[in-house]
Amino acid sequence: MQHVILLLVLACVAMPSISLARTPDWIEGMYWNVHGRDNVQDLEPAAKQGNRNAQFQLGTGLLYGRGQFRTDENEGLRWLRISAEQQYAAAALHLGAYLAYDKDSVDEGIDWLRRAASARPAASGGEQPESLFFVTSRDEITAARLLGMLLLAGPGATEGADWLRKASEQGDRVSGMLLGTAYIDGRGVPQDRARGLELILGAQGRSTLTALSIAALVQVEGIGAVPDPNKAAKLLGAKSDSNAEAYYYVGRLYHSGFWYEGAERPLVDWFLRRAGTTAAALKEFYGRQRDGGTYRWSDLDRALRWYRRSADAGYIGAQVNLGLIYFDRNSKYWDCVEGKRWTRMAAVRGDPTAQLNLGTALRGGCQGGGAGVSKEELEESVGWFQKSADGGHLSGIFFLAGAYREGKGVPRDAKKAMELYGKGVDRGDWQAAQEISRMYAAGEGVPKSTELSEQWISKAVQLRHSSRGSGSEYFFQK
């Protein structure tokens, strides 16, 4: 058990809007270095001699204002065209993507992407060492994916599905998932929801949790069919057919969300649109995603709704996590009274995590800084830490030790604190070892000893490698 802060907040994400001097995040690998120094002076002579790689690197450098390059859209596009006209897939890919997404010249962008998706390496024959920087199939696959995405959105949906299928057959799991969305929607292929979910789940385990999470969200949101939270919960690990358990698993998915790769942004974007996210909300999501620089999605509004349904039915995990959301001082949901109410429901039923969270809240964790905490609340908090520790919660032991060490809610007793920290160390808690080191360094309840302090800090470092223990406030119910 780790004492890590798991207060999960909304991170709204999807494909970013595109502006000048920014390549789409879902295009992997913007350029290669042809020369040791990546600048106009080194690249332009080689580009003028016909080296496609230098032309490509020069074009992307000027187009995106990369590194030492000035931003010059016209010159950048000119060199990319010259390279692309020589069947250089990477150049055609970036040229097509830029025209389609930045310049809104979708038809012209599609033409270049078709050329990129069909390109093959040309024989090396010039004076420049092009053979060292050959066209890779990755460029063709990425072009096929982007081409499929663009065509699916218009009258060329059938061709778009074909390109996604081609990329998927070459091992591109993102294209396979996007093809799955086409089957769910019936775009370019006969509508077949079962086939669509099969394609999305086909990427499971090969990268992030995106495939599994999206498939579950499709079930719970009822995209293409009647909502079925029980099927979603089974995908997420539910062991029974209980509605309370199903609602909990769905709430946990919305609460914890999932991390995804940049190339998977179009899939997340598809889900958000199909789930009814408005254009204005999407724009806000995109802005937050770009500013934060993180690829993570979650939805606490929906999480709360599902947790309440589960908690009202008596599911302990939902009661714990519902309280956790209300304990988050940095969110719009912060409500100490409501958080304590739900957490206490689970704590009195014997849940060690709820007991730990309630003890922390009572000693002032929810308010912040312990302001206005009464003697009675401090004493009650120690009682809940004791129950949590008795229930086997490693962090319950840690915080109970801290209460005795500080004398909050119980008489100060450094010997008792040392004993409890030792129990935590025996179970692998690195931070408990760290606190023992500090107590020896300060002579706190024990004879001061630099030697013993160093021994215990070494022990803490050893335990830290197993990533167990770190001191926090509240804990998520998994």
C-alpha positions in Angstrom: 0.0 0.0 0.0 1.4 3.3 -0.9 0.8 6.6 1.0 0.4 8.5 -2.3 -2.0 11.3 -3.0 -4.6 10.0 -5.3 -6.9 12.9 -5.4 -7.9 12.6 -9.1 -9.1 15.8 -10.7 -10.7 16.4 -14.1 -8.2 16.6 -16.9 -10.3 17.4 -20.0 -8.5 16.2 -23.1 -9.0 15.6 -26.8 -7.3 16.5 -30.1 -5.8 19.9 -29.9 -6.8 22.8 -32.2 -4.1 23.5 -34.7 -2.4 26.9 -35.2 0.5 28.1 -37.3 3.9 26.6 -36.5 2.4 23.5 -34.7 2.3 20.1 -36.2 -0.6 17.8 -35.1 0.4 15.9 -32.0 -0.8 12.6 -33.5 1.9 12.6 -36.2 4.8 10.6 -34.8 8.3 11.8 -35.6 8.4 15.3 -37.1 11.8 15.1 -38.7 15.2 13.5 -38.8 18.6 15.2 -38.5 20.4 15.0 -41.8 23.3 17.1 -40.6 24.9 17.5 -37.2 23.7 21.1 -37.1 20.0 21.6 -37.8 19.9 25.1 -39.4 19.3 26.8 -42.8 23.0 27.3 -43.5 23.8 23.6 -43.3 20.6 22.3 -45.0 20.0 24.7 -47.8 23.0 23.7 -50.0 22.1 20.0 -49.8 18.5 20.8 -50.5 19.4 22.8 -53.6 21.4 19.8 -54.8 18.3 17.7 -54.7 18.6 15.9 -51.4 15.0 15.0 -50.4 15.9 14.6 -46.8 17.5 18.0 -46.5 14.5 19.5 -48.4 12.2 17.8 -45.9 14.1 18.9 -42.8 14.5 22.4 -44.2 10.8 22.6 -44.9 9.6 21.4 -41.5 12.2 23.7 -39.8 10.9 26.8 -41.5 7.2 25.7 -41.4 7.2 25.0 -37.6 9.9 27.5 -36.5 11.9 24.6 -35.0 15.0 25.3 -33.0 17.2 27.9 -34.7 14.8 28.3 -37.6 12.8 31.4 -38.3 9.1 30.7 -39.0 8.5 31.1 -42.7 5.3 29.4 -43.8 5.7 30.0 -47.5 9.3 28.9 -47.7 8.6 25.9 -45.5 5.7 24.8 -47.7 7.8 25.3 -50.9 10.6 23.0 -49.7 8.1 20.4 -48.5 6.4 20.4 -51.9 9.8 20.0 -53.6 10.6 17.0 -51.4 7.1 15.5 -51.6 7.1 15.8 -55.4 10.1 13.4 -55.4 7.9 10.8 -53.6 9.3 11.4 -50.2 6.6 10.1 -47.9 7.5 12.1 -44.8 7.3 15.3 -46.7 4.0 14.4 -48.4 2.7 13.4 -45.0 3.5 16.7 -43.3 2.5 18.8 -46.3 -0.9 17.0 -46.5 -1.5 17.2 -42.7 -0.6 20.9 -42.6 -2.8 21.8 -45.5 -5.7 19.9 -44.2 -5.5 20.9 -40.5 -3.8 24.3 -40.5 -4.8 25.8 -43.8 -8.3 24.2 -44.1 -7.3 23.1 -47.6 -8.8 19.6 -47.0 -9.0 18.5 -50.6 -5.4 19.4 -51.4 -4.3 17.9 -48.1 -6.1 14.6 -49.0 -4.3 14.5 -52.3 -0.9 14.7 -50.7 -1.8 12.2 -48.0 -2.8 9.8 -50.7 0.6 10.1 -52.2 2.3 9.7 -48.8 0.2 6.6 -48.0 1.2 5.0 -51.4 4.8 6.1 -51.4 7.8 3.7 -51.7 11.4 4.5 -51.1 13.2 5.6 -54.2 16.6 4.2 -55.1 19.5 6.3 -53.8 21.5 7.7 -56.6 22.6 11.2 -55.7 25.7 12.5 -54.1 23.9 12.9 -50.7 23.6 9.8 -48.4 19.9 9.4 -48.7 20.1 5.7 -48.1 20.9 6.5 -44.5 17.5 8.4 -44.1 15.1 6.1 -46.0 11.4 6.5 -46.1 9.9 4.4 -43.4 6.6 2.5 -43.5 5.6 4.5 -40.4 5.1 7.5 -42.6 2.9 5.6 -45.0 0.9 4.1 -42.1 0.5 7.5 -40.4 -0.6 9.0 -43.7 -3.1 6.2 -44.2 -4.6 6.8 -40.8 -4.9 10.6 -41.2 -6.3 10.1 -44.7 -8.9 7.6 -43.3 -9.9 10.1 -40.6 -10.4 13.0 -43.0 -12.4 10.9 -45.5 -14.6 9.3 -42.8 -15.8 12.8 -42.0 -17.0 13.5 -45.5 -18.5 11.9 -48.6 -15.5 9.6 -49.0 -16.3 7.5 -45.9 -16.0 4.2 -47.7 -12.5 5.0 -49.0 -11.6 6.3 -45.5 -12.5 3.0 -43.9 -10.4 1.2 -46.5 -7.4 3.3 -45.6 -7.9 2.7 -41.9 -8.1 -1.0 -42.6 -4.9 -0.9 -44.7 -3.1 0.8 -41.8 -4.6 -1.6 -39.3 -3.4 -4.6 -41.3 0.1 -3.1 -41.1 0.0 -3.3 -37.3 -1.3 0.2 -36.5 -3.6 -0.4 -33.5 -4.9 3.2 -33.5 -6.2 2.8 -37.0 -7.9 -0.4 -35.9 -9.6 1.3 -33.1 -10.7 4.2 -35.3 -12.1 1.6 -37.8 -14.0 0.2 -34.9 -15.7 3.6 -34.4 -16.7 3.6 -38.0 -18.4 0.2 -37.6 -20.2 1.5 -34.5 -21.4 4.6 -36.4 -22.0 2.9 -39.7 -19.6 5.3 -41.5 -18.1 3.8 -44.7 -18.9 0.3 -43.5 -22.1 -1.5 -42.6 -23.1 -0.6 -39.1 -22.0 -3.4 -36.8 -21.6 -2.4 -33.1 -20.2 -5.8 -32.1 -17.6 -5.7 -34.8 -16.7 -2.2 -33.8 -16.2 -3.1 -30.1 -14.1 -6.1 -31.2 -11.8 -3.9 -33.2 -11.4 -1.4 -30.3 -10.7 -4.1 -27.8 -8.2 -5.7 -30.2 -5.7 -3.1 -29.2 -6.1 -3.9 -25.5 -2.8 -4.7 -23.7 -0.7 -3.3 -26.5 -0.4 0.2 -25.2 -2.4 2.2 -22.7 -5.8 1.5 -21.2 -7.5 3.5 -23.9 -8.9 0.5 -25.8 -10.5 -1.1 -22.7 -11.7 2.2 -21.3 -13.3 3.4 -24.6 -15.0 0.1 -25.1 -16.4 0.3 -21.6 -17.5 3.9 -22.1 -19.3 3.0 -25.3 -21.3 0.4 -23.3 -22.2 2.7 -20.4 -23.0 5.7 -22.6 -25.1 3.6 -24.9 -23.4 4.7 -28.1 -25.1 2.7 -30.8 -27.3 0.8 -28.4 -29.1 0.9 -25.0 -26.7 1.9 -22.1 -25.5 -1.2 -20.3 -23.4 -0.4 -17.2 -23.2 -4.1 -16.3 -21.4 -5.0 -19.5 -19.1 -2.0 -19.0 -18.4 -3.1 -15.4 -17.6 -6.7 -16.5 -15.0 -5.3 -18.9 -13.5 -3.3 -16.0 -13.2 -6.3 -13.7 -16.5 -6.6 -11.8 -17.0 -10.1 -10.4 -20.8 -10.1 -10.0 -24.0 -9.0 -11.7 -24.8 -6.7 -8.8 -26.0 -3.3 -10.0 -24.3 -1.6 -7.0 -21.0 -3.1 -8.0 -21.5 -2.2 -11.7 -22.3 1.5 -10.8 -19.2 1.6 -8.7 -16.9 0.3 -11.4 -18.4 2.8 -13.9 -17.9 5.6 -11.4 -14.3 4.6 -10.8 -13.6 4.7 -14.5 -14.9 8.2 -14.8 -13.1 9.2 -11.6 -9.6 7.8 -12.3 -9.9 8.2 -16.1 -7.1 6.9 -18.2 -3.8 8.1 -19.8 -3.5 7.8 -23.5 -0.9 8.4 -26.2 -0.9 11.4 -28.5 -1.8 9.2 -31.5 -5.0 8.1 -29.7 -6.4 11.6 -29.4 -8.7 11.2 -32.3 -10.3 8.2 -30.6 -10.9 10.2 -27.4 -12.3 13.0 -29.4 -14.7 10.7 -31.2 -16.0 9.4 -27.8 -16.4 12.9 -26.4 -18.4 14.0 -29.4 -20.6 10.9 -29.4 -21.2 11.3 -25.7 -22.7 14.7 -26.3 -19.9 17.1 -25.4 -20.8 20.5 -26.9 -18.5 22.3 -29.3 -17.8 25.0 -26.7 -16.9 22.4 -24.0 -14.7 20.6 -26.5 -12.8 23.9 -27.2 -12.3 24.4 -23.5 -11.1 20.8 -23.2 -8.6 21.2 -26.0 -7.2 24.4 -24.4 -6.7 22.8 -21.0 -5.1 19.7 -22.6 -2.6 21.9 -24.6 -1.8 24.1 -21.6 -1.4 21.1 -19.2 0.6 19.0 -21.7 -0.9 15.8 -20.3 -2.8 13.1 -22.1 -5.4 12.1 -19.5 -9.1 12.1 -19.5 -11.6 11.8 -16.6 -15.0 13.2 -15.8 -15.8 13.9 -12.1 -19.4 15.0 -12.8 -20.3 11.6 -14.2 -18.2 9.9 -11.5 -20.2 11.5 -8.8 -23.5 10.5 -10.3 -22.5 6.9 -10.7 -20.9 6.7 -7.2 -24.0 8.1 -5.6 -26.1 5.4 -7.2 -23.7 2.8 -5.9 -23.3 4.4 -2.5 -27.0 4.7 -2.0 -27.2 1.0 -2.6 -24.7 0.4 0.2 -21.5 -0.3 -1.8 -18.5 0.6 0.5 -16.0 1.4 -2.3 -18.4 4.0 -3.8 -18.9 5.6 -0.3 -15.1 5.8 0.2 -14.4 7.4 -3.2 -17.4 9.7 -3.1 -16.0 11.1 0.2 -12.6 11.4 -1.5 -14.0 13.7 -4.2 -15.6 15.9 -1.6 -12.3 16.1 0.4 -10.4 17.6 -2.6 -9.8 21.2 -1.6 -8.7 22.1 -5.1 -11.9 21.1 -6.8 -15.4 22.6 -7.2 -16.8 19.7 -5.3 -15.0 20.5 -2.0 -17.5 19.9 0.9 -16.0 18.6 4.2 -19.4 17.9 5.7 -20.5 15.8 2.8 -17.2 14.1 2.5 -17.2 13.1 6.2 -20.8 11.9 5.9 -20.1 9.4 3.1 -16.7 8.3 4.5 -18.2 7.7 8.0 -20.8 5.3 6.4 -18.0 3.1 5.2 -15.8 3.6 8.2 -18.4 2.3 10.7 -18.8 -0.8 8.5 -15.1 -1.6 9.1 -13.4 -0.4 5.9 -9.8 0.4 6.8 -9.4 2.9 4.0 -12.5 4.8 5.0 -11.3 4.8 8.6 -7.9 6.3 7.6 -9.6 8.9 5.4 -12.1 9.9 8.2 -9.3 10.1 10.7 -7.3 12.4 8.4 -10.4 14.6 7.7 -11.2 14.9 11.4 -7.7 16.1 12.3 -8.1 19.0 9.8 -7.0 17.5 6.5 -10.1 18.5 4.7 -10.1 22.1 6.0 -6.3 22.4 5.4 -3.7 23.1 8.0 -5.8 21.8 10.9 -7.5 25.2 11.4 -10.3 25.1 13.9 -9.9 21.5 14.9 -11.3 20.6 18.4 -9.7 18.4 21.0 -12.6 16.0 20.6 -12.0 15.7 16.8 -8.3 15.0 17.3 -9.1 12.3 19.8 -11.7 10.8 17.5 -9.2 10.9 14.6 -6.7 8.8 16.6 -9.5 6.2 17.3 -10.1 5.9 13.5 -6.3 5.6 12.8 -6.2 2.8 15.4 -9.1 1.0 13.7 -7.4 1.4 10.3 -4.1 0.1 11.7 -5.9 -2.8 13.3 -7.6 -3.6 10.0 -4.1 -4.0 8.4 -3.9 -0.6 6.6 -0.2 0.3 6.3 -0.9 4.0 6.2 -3.2 3.6 9.2 -0.1 2.5 11.1 1.9 5.4 9.8 -0.6 8.1 10.8 -1.2 6.5 14.1 2.6 6.7 14.8 2.5 10.3 13.7 -0.3 11.1 16.2 1.7 9.7 19.1 4.9 11.4 17.9 3.2 14.8 17.7 0.9 14.3 20.7 -2.3 15.2 18.8 -5.3 13.4 20.2 -3.2 11.3 22.5 -0.4 12.1 25.0 3.0 12.5 23.2 4.8 9.1 23.3 7.9 8.9 21.1 8.6 5.3 22.2 5.1 4.3 21.0 5.7 6.2 17.7 9.0 4.4 17.2 7.3 1.0 17.8 4.6 1.7 15.3 7.0 3.0 12.7 8.9 -0.3 13.2 5.8 -2.3 12.4 5.4 -0.3 9.2 9.0 -1.0 8.2 8.5 -4.7 8.8 5.8 -4.5 6.2 7.9 -2.5 3.7 7.0 1.1 4.4 10.0 3.2 3.3 8.7 6.4 4.8 8.4 4.8 8.2 12.1 4.0 8.0 12.8 7.5 7.0 11.0 8.9 10.0 12.9 6.5 12.3 16.1 7.9 10.8 14.9 11.5 11.5 14.1 10.6 15.1 17.6 9.2 15.7 19.1 12.2 14.0 17.3 14.5 16.4 17.5 12.3 19.4 13.7 12.3 19.5 12.6 9.8 22.2 15.9 7.9 21.6 19.6 8.6 22.2 20.8 10.8 19.4 22.9 8.7 16.9 24.2 9.7 13.5 25.3 6.2 12.8 21.8 4.7 13.4 20.2 7.6 11.5 22.4 6.8 8.5 21.6 3.0 8.8 17.8 3.8 8.8 18.0 6.1 5.9 19.8 3.4 3.9 17.0 1.1 4.9 14.5 3.6 3.6 16.3 3.9 0.3 16.3 0.1 -0.1 12.6 -0.1 0.6 11.9 2.9 -1.6 13.0 0.9 -4.6 10.0 -1.4 -4.1 7.8 1.8 -4.2 6.0 1.0 -0.9 5.1 3.9 1.3 5.2 7.7 1.0 3.0 9.9 3.4 -0.2 11.2 2.1 -3.7 12.3 3.2 -6.5 10.4 1.5 -6.6 7.1 -0.3 -8.6 5.9 -3.3 -10.6 2.7 -2.9 -9.5 0.4 -5.7 
